[in-house]
């Protein structure tokens, strides 16, 4: 009996052309049958499996993300390049955020997404700001590198730059004040006011930041390995 389902899982031996596996139909089903089964429209996840089999899944994800961000990118471009808000900043900035003294700010290219997506931020770079690779910050974050001079509010006090390492996460409405240095992998809780520096892997939070947990370790290092 002939069994020639195009999307069948496998062809039984001798089922096609009297067991002649050299026949094109038999070879086709033996090689592609299992894949066609899982990629049949209507089966769960068939689109992803089809893209993965073609080596296009990663590209499709990037295009989908870009498509969903298109309205925000368009509004950011309008406010930044046409109206002139944050025009001095060479990378995209959310239209609800403010970045000053951008010429003193150095960021890794992977940080640009946070500037574009996270709104309501205030980034002031008078004394300089450095942000490492793969660091993320949420909406409402304030990074302030210079304070007013108490003797003359029209001037500001010179100090060292703010340095934020790689792989950090800065929660919503956190404030980082002048001279602070955060090591790699630091997590700043939402609403925290950071007035002093912290070593790599620290978890900090509150209006008077202190360590809330043991170090996370370097990026990619398990938590329990850092605790030992």
Buried (B, 14 or more C-beta within 10 A) or exposed (E): EEEEEEBBEEBEEEBBBEEEEEEEBBEBBBEBBBBBBBBEEEEEEBEEBBBBBEEEBEEBEEEEEEEEBEEBEEEBBEBBEEEEBBEEBEBBBBBBBBBBBBEBBBBEEBBBBBBBBBBBBBBBBBBBBBBBBBBBBBBBBBBBBBBEEEEEEEEBBEBEBBBBBBBBBBBBBBBBBBBBBBBBBBBBBEBBBBBEBBBBBBBBBEEEBEEEEBBBBBBEEEEEEBEE
